[in-house]
Amino acid sequence: MYDRKRMAARAMVLAAVPAIVTIVGIVSTPAFAQVKKKAAVPKEAPADAGAIVVASVNGEKITRAQIADELIAQQTTKLSATNPIFADKNRVVAGIVGALALKKMAANAGRPVSISRAEILDYLYQDNPPILYQVVQQAIGERAIAQEAKKAGVTASNADVNVQMKKAIDSARLQYRLQGTDAEVLKQIGVSDAYLRPHVRTQLLLEKIVRKDLESKSGHPLGDADYIGASHVLVSVQQDPMNPAETEKRFTEAKTKIQAIADDIKSGKTTFEKATATNQDATKITGGSLGTFLRGQMVPEFDKVVFALPKGTVSDPVRTPFGWHLIRVDKPGSEMTGPEKAQLLNQTVQARAGTKINELVKKAKVVNNIKPPAQAGRMMPG
């Protein structure tokens, strides 16, 4: 088993780029077990081996050299961590280079040997460790994001990247009580500025793409009217896809129940808060509160009603695929502070980032010539 505490620590510096870490799994990737398969000593690698195409996204080529550069840079910075809690003992690239050296020495009667970068690159692809596939997948996602950003006219300025870099470093400094300048904090963690910066830029592009999607769905730039805090009373309905008639019967029964609750609230027989105690979702323990959310986060039937309700007013019964609701607006966007709205937008964008990457990769014409770990026959840690 790998050390989860160390894994989380290494990932902390990328707190400002959660989608990249989640979808690609580079800095926060679990340590893989040593490869059991023995690889033969490679023949002399051709000088142009780095130009071999390992993947492409909509015709944009990704070469062996580009992937090797990324992987070697990542592994080298991790090995340089000066703080013991960030020390990485999983030395994939170092292990591969060492294995190559031993095999060459064995073939040379134990005498000293030299190893070229081309040989390392060629042997890396022969060995095909699981992390190689992950780095290729990362590159595919990044190319898809960059292409979409260009098409959508989305950019991330150096100033934007600097701000996000500062947030990531400050977050690591605060959580792990690290001392020193930003450069010293990165050195302790084992992540270089040069390695982190392009990933931060990619994440910023992704977030701007997601935000543009939200504004496109709203039909206008996001404003106060697109933020809201609300609660609901819910009579759930379990749908039966195989029996539409039974589903409608359940909706009819649920409507009768929700109407009775609505009548009791109007007459003062009960309160909205007491009625939420029967909710069959997580809001049962939060007084029916759904928290704050943006227009477009809820199903259309819910959105249409909640964004038209005055504060404090309880709606008539509203049907959604989840059942029947009584909705109440607790906090309109006009009453939220700037930081509250900024935090909500940031959380929403980050929550949708992973899904957006999947969408972009799925719609792109992707070719990946690197076998995934399962096909490569690798042993994963238990």
Secondary structure, 3 states (H helix, E strand, C coil): CCCHHHHHHHHHCCCCCHHHHHHHCCCCCCCCCCCCCCCCCCCCCCCCHHHCEEEEECCEEEEHHHHHHHHHHHHHHHHCCCCHHHCCCCCHHHHHHHHHHHHHHHHCCCCCCCCCHHHHHHHHHHHCCHHHHHHHHHHHHHHHHHHHHHHHCCCCCHHHHHHHHHHHHHHHHHHHCCCCCHHHHHHHHCCCHHHHHHHHHHHHHHHHHHHHHHHHHHCCCCCHHHEEEEEEEEEECCCCCCCHHHHHHHHHHHHHHHHHHHHHHHHCCCCHHHHHHHCCCHHHHCCCEEEEEECCCCCHHHHHHHCCCCECCECCCEEECCEEEEEEEEEEHHHCCHHHHHHHHHHHHHHHHHHHHHHHHHHCCEEECCCCHHHHCCCCCC
